[in-house]
């Protein structure tokens, strides 16, 4: 079994570090390395920066985290409201979110990096394998995941996610896999786009009594 891990002064940086040497490696960000590590990263690597926010930042000539660090807090607050404060802090490697152990499961996922970047059409085998791993892990939970999530990372390190919440939680690995594969149809970057990573996840977990479980065929 392979695993990757990140070590850093806070939760946000540790998450980025854990992605750095996937699928099997350890990456450490020392306190005095924070700015040099973050500066060249695309702003899309920051939590919460999706396509719309990234396009707004690019209108300010902000392409990298280093560019973002040059903007004043007042400018970010004026353009992005409360999230502007979060952007200001993330650009400086500041994250005060606590790591909470033993909290109820919010999501379960599995992801892996291709040895070479591949077109979208070549991701099916990986999606099937990751869906099986996610389903196996989810069966150990007492809660039920309602939402299926497909994650893709482009060769330019841009992260895309597509999700679907069916009327009933997926009842089998085959159903989970089918939904994950169907989410690929909502990715429209063109046939020349290449991808370096794919992930399959379940989120939106609820207690079984509160989940809209599909009724059995035979009572």
N, C-alpha and C positions, 0 to 999 in steps of 0.2 A: 504494500500500500504506500502510495506517495502522498506527501503533505507539504504545504508551504506555510511559513510563519513569518510574521513581521514583529519587530521590536522597536518601539519608539516612545517618546515622552508622553503621548496621549493617544486616545482611541482613534481619532481621525488619521493621524500619521501611521499608526500601526496597521490600519486597514489598507492604506496605500502600499505600505511596505510588504504586507502579506501577498499582494498581487504581483510584486516586482519580480519574483523568481519562480512563479508558477511554471510547472506543476509540482516541483520538488526542490525546495531550497529555503534558506533562512536569510533575511535581509534586515539589517539593523540601521536605524537612523539615529545618530548621536545628536544631543542638543545643539552642538555648535555646527551641525551640518544641515539644520532645518532649512535655512534660507537658500543655500546653494542647491539643495535637493529639489525644493519646490519651484524655484524660479523658472526653469526651462519647461516645466510641465504644461500641457495645454489646459486651459481653464475648465475644459470639459471633464477633467479628472476630479474636480472638486465635488463633494456631495451636494446634490440638489441643483447642479448646473446641467440642465437639459438643453435640448436644441434651441428652444425659444430664448432662454436666458443667455446661452452662448452667443446667439445672433445679436442680442442687445449689447452684450459686452464688446463684440467685434465692431459694432458701430462706434465705439469709443476707441477703436484701434487696440483693443485688448485681446491678445491671442494667447498669452501665457500667464501663469500665476505671477511671474515677475512684473508683467505689464499691469496686472490688477493691483499689485502692491503700490503702484505709483498714484492710484486714485485716492482722493481724500475721502474720509469717512462721510462727510456731509454730502458729497456727490453721490456716493453709493446709496445713502439713505434716501436721498431725493428721488433717485431712479428706481430703487428696489424695495423701499420701505424697510420693514424690520429685517428682511433677508439681507439687506445691504450691510447691516452690522455683522451678520454671519460671514458674508463674503470678505469683509475687511479683516476679520479674525482668521479665517481659514488661510487667506493669502499670507498671513504671518505665522502660520503653524499653530494657532491658538485654538484649542478645543477643550472646553470644560465639562463636556458630557462624561458622566461617570460610567465606568464599567460595572454593570449590575449582574452578579452571578445568580444562577438558579431562578431566573425570571421565566415566566411562561413562554413557550415557544411562539415566536411571531412568524418565522419563516424557516424553511429547510430547502437547501439547494445543493447542487453539485455542478462544478464547472471544470473545464480543462482547456489547455492551450494546445493548439496544433503544432506539430513540428515545423510545418511551413504554412504560410497564409494560404487560405483556400477560398474558392467562390462559395456563395451561399448554397448552391445546389449540392455541394459536397459535404454538407454538415449533417446529413440525415443520420448516418451511422453513429456519429458522436452524440447527437440528440437522443437517439434511442438508448444508448448506453447510459447517459446521464439521467434520463428519465427513470430508468430502472434503479439506479443508485438512489435517486431522490425518493422513489416510491418505497424502497426497502427501508430507508431511514424513517420515513413518515409513518410506517406501520408500527414503529416502536413508541409512537406518541399516543397519549390519551386524548388528544385534541385532533380536530379535523381541519385540514387546509382546504379553503374554498377556491383560491385564485391560483391559476397556473401562470408562471412567468417564464419567458424566454429572454435570455441575455446574450448579447453579441458584442464583441469588441472588434473594431475594424483594425486594419493594418496600421492606421494612423492613431490608434489608441482611443478612438472615440467609442463610447459605450452606448449601446442602444438596448432598450428593453421594450418588450411587448407583453401584454397580459390579457387574460380573459377569465372572467368569473362565470362559470356555467350555473344553470338553475340548481343543480345538485353537485355536491363535491365529487370529484373523480372517484369512481368505485373500483377501479382496477388500474394496473400499470399500463395496460393497453389504451385505456381511455386517457390517462395522463399523457402518454406518448403521442396519441393522436392530436390532442389539443396543442401540445408543444410544437408539433410539426406544422399544424395549421397556422400558428402564429408567424411562421416564416413568410407566409404570403403577405403579411402586413409590413414587410421590410422592402422598401422600394428604392434602393440605392443604385440599381443598375447591375448588369452582368459582369462588369469589369471590377466591381468592388471586391476586395479580398478581406477575409476575416481571420483573426489570430486566436480568438477564444470564443467558446460557446458555453452557456450555462442553462440549466433547467431547474426551476424551483417551484415550491408551493408556499403560498403566503395566506394572509387573512385567516389565521387559525382561530377556531372557536371550540368551546366545549361541545361534546357530542350532543347533549340535550338541546343546545342552542343552535346547532347547525341544521340546515335544511337537508337532512339526509334523505336520500332516495328511498322510497318504501320498497320493501321486499316484494318479489313476485308472488311468493306463497307465505301466507300468515300461518 
